[in-house]
Every structure is written in structure tokens, then in C-alpha cells.
């Protein structure tokens, strides 16, 4: 009896050994879980409320790295500094860039050249601000078209590591592509009466790919990745007035102070929404709805 139990235990732990994966941001957790289902575990690096542009992993997360079979990177800034360290912590771990095959766009930033000189004098030349001008937008997951490419990359990687479950992954992949297509259709329906190139204002410019796919235009409040100073804020406010902006979107990872100031002055709404939401589809649909209103 004892032997049978032991055998059963060994068998079950063998057949249920899951693939341990790690992801950088929350929407990736949703994508990987949609395709990997119950064959995988997903650990999240950037916990809710933190910015993926400047994240520092916790020591406990280095333990997760030590156990991981795959790290799905997406191209957010903290990865540049940390992926090499993760790799040295766990040399067996595969690092899969799920942005592979996606054409990145330039991150839209305010720049007003008259003030630029003064700006740099006041704050010194920190390279973060300098690079912002040309940096590519890492928020690729806000476009359903991009998520199809991401899904394919995840599927391919899982099949490579766990070929015996290929049929299972394929079924989930097809279901997920269907989910993306339905999301896209819903967004198009919602925006069907919205004028092309309609403008929406955001604190942090995270919706560039969404805007591109649906012929919208996002206006960021942030200037070169920073909260605008009073003089700059007046400029942004003037722009919001000129463009007849009806609402401002903010996300909990960043301060809403300047958005609230503009909204109060122009008597418009502030709507909270985060591109880092796990409910990826509903989140995009909600944004479309808010823009359409
Ligand atoms: Zn961001």
C-alpha cells in the first residue's frame, strides 16, 4: 500500500510538473495564462501600483527567477538593466522577447523648443530626460493587432519548451486569437461614430498603439517623462482648450495632480484607467467607451 501511494505521488508530481514562467507587466500575465492554461505558473515582476519604467525587483523575486524556465520580456525599461542579472542568476532560463516582430513607434512627447534650454539648465543633463526625445514606446500591448503577434510568440515558446502539450497550447492559442478579434470588433463598434483623429488627453502616454490602430490621437500631459512644471502646465492646458479635450485619463501608477488641475480649470472629467490592468480586453473596451462619450 505504501509503495502504491509513493508511486502515485511520484507519477502525479511528474505529470503535473508545470512550466514556471515570469513576466514583466500584468497584461502579459493574462496573455501567458490564456495560452499556457493549467500547464504553467506565471510570476509577475512589476506588481500593481509600480511603474515598469523604473522598477527594482525585490530580493524575493530573485528566488522566483532562480526557479523560472522562461522569462517573457516585453521591452519595458527596467528590463534593460535587469535581464542580464536575471540571466546570471539562472543560466538555464530562456529569455523570450515577446515584442519580436512588432514595429515600435516613437513615444509621443511634448516638446517646446523655446523652453528646452532653460529646462536643461535648471535640471542638469540626466540621460533619462535626454533619451526621452527619441525613445520607442514600450506599451505595445494596448493594440489588439500587436497582441496577436505577442500571442504567437508566447505560443511558439511554450511549444518549444513543452512539445508534448502542443495540441493543448494550440487550442488555447486559437481561443485567445478569437478573444482578441472579438475585442477589436467591439472597440470598432463603439468608436464607429467617433470622428477620425479624435483626440484624448492622458497623463502618461501609454496608449499610442491603441490610438494608432483606431485612428485616434493621444495628448500627453507628461513632459519628457516628468510632471510638467507650472509654466509648462499652462501650455498643456492651452492645448487642451484648443483641441477641445473632453476628458483626461490618468493611471494609478502616476500622480493625478496636474491632470486634476487641468480638469478643474477646463471643467472636464478625469477618468482613471490603467494600461497595466489584468482585464486587458475590458480595459481597452472601457477606454474606447470613454473616448466615444
Ligand atoms: Zn508607461
Boltz pocket constraint, residues with backbone or C-beta under 6 A from the ligand:
constraints:
  - pocket:
      binder: B
      contacts: [[A, 53], [A, 139], [A, 204], [A, 205], [A, 206]]
      max_distance: 6.0
